[in-house]
Amino acid sequence: MKLSSELSAFSKRIKYSFNKPELLVRALTHSSFSSATRPDNQRLEFLGDRVLGLVIAQTLLEKDISASEGVLAPRFNAMVRKETCAEIAREINLGEVLKLGNSEMASGGRKKQAILGDTMEALIAAIYLDGGFVVVSEFITQLWGDRINKVEHDARDPKTSLQELVQGWGQSPPIYSVVERSGPDHDPIFKVSVLVTSGESGEGTSKSKRLAEQVAAKNLLERIKGE
């Protein structure tokens, strides 16, 4: 099988040449574009999620040999979550080469976080099946390298940290509310507020409700700690 010029250029961009090009094609094929003769990438996504987890876990263990499981776990979660996979997918312009159905393309599928994150995992699986564990480990550590090196000592997400803080004060869990939603349906912007029982509040804005909640919690934590 010969790759199209578009996929050949993408292969060069990620610095990996496939021995079995059909694996790359399958990794980039969304379910909206699949058919009986054109399988989608969902099975690869399933495998890629596990391969990514193993590589990141091993890398974190080797990077900090004294870290406890309690410290490693939040670092691990920060590296393998869908948002991080989608961010890296954007950095390598993965959206440009996705194989999507017409309806998914019309709704902005090339920019959707879930699709980008899933396809990034499928790509990892394709490289693993094509080149083996050592090759895919090098691929992942190259793309994730800066994030792994900069991961915070305590990488718990802000929502968890805020909830633990206010519960330590004897308060109820924080309440999150969507203040505003703007932008087109395929690329929305959410503004979320967070309120705690003692009256402190914060706001955050992002492209997903979940991330906006994280930003709001982080902003409130910083305000509380600054007081």
N, C-alpha and C positions, 0 to 999 in steps of 0.2 A: 504494500500500500504506500502510495506517495502522498505526502502532505501538501496541502495547498500552500501558496506563497505566504498567505496570512499566518498559517500555523507554523510554517518554517521560520518565519520572522519571530514568532512568539517563542519557539523553541530556542532560538539563539538568544532571545532576551532573558530567558531564565537559565541559560547556560547549561542546557541539558538536551542531548540528542537521543531520541527514542530509537531503540532497536526494533520495537513493535509500535509503529506510529498509530495503529488502531487503538491502543490504550489511551493515547492523548486525545484522540477524537471522542472516545467514549467518556473520558473524564470531563469533557467540555459540553456534553450533550445533556441538556435539561429534559425533564420528563415531558415538558410541553412540546418538545421537538422529536420525541422518540417514536419508534414504530416497531413492527415485528422484525424488521431487518436493521434497525438502528436503535440499539439498547441505550437506555439512559444511564446516568452516572450514580444512581442511588446506592447500588451495591458497593461501588468504589468509595463513595462517601462514608459508608459504614466502616469499611476497612481503614480508610485514611484517618478517621477520627482516632482509632486505636493505635495506629502507627505514630501519629503525631504525639499522642499521650505518652507512649513508651520513650520516644526520643527526648521529649521535654523533661520527663521524669529523670531519665538517666543524666541528662545535661545538668539539671539543677542539683542532683546529688553530687556530681563531680565538681561543680562550681563551688559548693559550700559544704565541705565534708563534716562540718560541725553542726549544721542546721538540724533542728529537730523536725519531726513529722508535722508538728503544729505550725512551724514556720514555713516548711516546704509546701504544704497543701495550698495555702492561698496564693503563693507564687505560681504554683502549677496551674491553678484555676484561671489566673490572670493571663497566662500564656496560651491556653488551649480553648478559651471561650470563643463563641461564634464571632463576637465583635472583633477580636484580635485577628482571626482568620480573614474576616472581610477587609480589615484595614490593609493587611498584607496583600490580599488579592487586588486591591486598588493600586497599591504601589507597583505591582507588575502588570497593571492594565489588563487584568484577567477578563474583565467585563467586555472588552473589545472583541474577544474571540469566542464568547459563549454561543452555543447553538440553541436558540430559543424559538418557540412557536410564535406565530404572529401576535396572538393575544398577549403573551407575556412581554414581547418586545414593545407593544403599544402601551403597556402599563409601566414601562420603565424598568423591566427586569434586569437589565445590565447594571443597574445601580443598586438593586435591592440587597440589603445586608444579608438576609438569609440565603439567597441564591449564591452570592459571592462567597460566603463562608462555607457553604456546602460544597461548592465547586473547588475551593481551595483544598478541602479535605480529599476530594476525589482525585485531584491532581497529585497530591502526596501519595495516594494509593497507587496511582498509575506508575509513578516513578519507582516506588517500592517494588512493584511486580516486574517492572522492566529492568531495573538495575540492582535491586537488592537492598539490604538494610544499611550497609555502609554508605552507599550512594545517597539514599534518601536522608540519612542522618546529616550528611554534609549539606544537602540541599536545604533542610529545615534550619540547621544552625546558621547557615549563611543568611537566610531571610529573617529569622527570629533573633539573630545575634544581638543587635543593639537593645532590643527589648529585654532579653534575658540578662544582659549586663546591667541594665538600669532598673530591673524589677526591685520594688521597694522591699526593705527588710520585713515589713508587715504589709503584705499585699491584700489584706482583707478589703472587700469592696466597701465603699463609704456607707452604703445602706446598713450593712451588718455592723459596722463600727458605731454608727449613730444609734442604732437600736440597742446595742450593748451598753452604750453610754447612758441613755435615758432610762433604761431598765435598772441600771446601777443606781440611779437617783430615785428609784421606786415609782417611775412614771409608766404610763401606757406606751405601746409602740407608736412611732411617728405616723402621721396621717399624710398621704400623698394625694394630690389632686391635680388634674390637668387644667391649667389656667387658660391655655390657648392652643389651638392647632391651626397651622397655616401652611401654605404651599399646596402644590398639586397632590392628588391621591398617591401617585407613584413615588413622590419624593417629599413627604411631609416633614414639618418642623413642629416639635412639641415643646411647649413651655409648661413646666410642672412646678408646683409649690409643695413644700413639706412643712408641717407644723407639729411641734411637740407640746405636751401638756402644759409646760411652764410658760408657753407663749412665744418662744423663739421660733423664727421661720426662715426659710431660704427658698431660692428659686434656681431652676436650671433649665437649659435649653439644649436640645439635641435632635437628631434625626429619628430617634426611636423613643417611645415612652420610657422604656427601661433605662436607657442611657440618660435621659433627662432627669429621671429620679435619682440616679447615681450622682449626677452633677449637682442637683439640688442638695442632696445629703452632704456632699463634699463641701459645698459653699457654707452650709450651716455649721458643719464641724469646724471649719476654719474660723468662722465668726465666733463660735463658742470658745474655742481655744485661745482666740486673740483677746478675749475680754478679761 
